[in-house]
Amino acid sequence: MAKKRLLLIMCCAIFFFGNNAASAQNKTETKLIQPPYLKAGDTVAIVAPSGVLKNRNDEVNRAKKLLESWKLHVVIGKNVFSQADHFAGTDQERCEDFQSALDDPKIKAIWSARGGYGTVRILDKLDYTQFLKQPKWVIGYSDITALHNQIHNLGVQTLHAIMAVSLPSNLSDIEQSIATFKNTIFGQPLSYTLKGSTYNKTGEAKGPLVGGNLTILHTMLGSKESLDTSGKILFIEEIGEYKYHIDRMLQSLKRAGYFDNCKGVIVGDMSRMRKNTTLWGTSIEQLILDALADYDFPIAFNMPAGHEKDNRALMLGRDVSLKVEKTKSTVVFDQ
């Protein structure tokens, strides 16, 4: 009798853990939904889910003209130029514009006018029911990382790229940023060869690309918008932080298990780092390597994406093949 009971327990255990392992594997291998690429005649909405656009009319008009030069129609959210203290309108106004763009079947892409701060305040107000029936590209960077996280966890790809306020009067100043943005939304192949770095941690990895602004990734911890980086390649960028702040955020993510099953890290621009009265003592690259020293995944520096003029497009949620060498790194997005 005891032998039969033991055999039954073993069979149940094999069934339970086997199913769980299969479920975990399926979760990792599930590909995110790709919104349709744009084509001439499609409509793009420009909205402002975050900071106020005071005196930024020229940039928004340039963005509209740029899209129209690509034979796209453009609608501008009715509250884009509203102001409620720090924000581009009240939380309700900003949510209303974004929700309208999510729900409108004629709109094929939603382009954020700017970042700043404020997106997190509307996350819990958004309803993605219609969006999930008809996914569309959501585009932006910096504070828009909060939306990238939320939509990634709903199973849809998004686009980390320039925003309306990124456009200077002379567009040739950001020619590559514009070119990769255009090529990506129209479905052209996307790949990068990055400048080498002695700090590069060599190796190869393949998996969905996730991430964005480090501060936003850090502040999402503990919420339903926090990313599961298991089996994925993480991209990070930052602006205007002290080095010890960068280390503190990385240590916090590390202690939360953020990197335990990560496949690789791509480091974008770490712009305008602030100097503390007590100097950190190493480069930002070495700081990142030291914080992630416990992991054996590859780390690539010099990705031109973030808060610099040269801000290349990245498809978040799309599988990428990453190869990191000291002399160069390659990032190739699946088609």
Protein Blocks (a to p, Z undefined) as FASTA:
>chain_A
ZZmmmmmmmmmmmmmmmmmmmmmmmmmmpccdddddddehiacddddfbbcdehilmmmm
mmmmmmmmnopacdddfklmgcehjbgcjfklmmmmmmmmmmmmkbmbdcdfbgcihjlm
mmmmpccklmmmmgcddedehjlmmmmmmmmmnopacdddddfklpcfblmlmmmmmmmm
mmmmnopacdddddddfkbccdddddddeddjfklmmmmgoiakbccfehiacddddehi
afklmmmmmmmmmmnommmmccbdcddddehiacdfbdfhiafklmmmmmmmmpcbdcde
hiacdjbfblcdddehiacdddddfkbccddddZZ
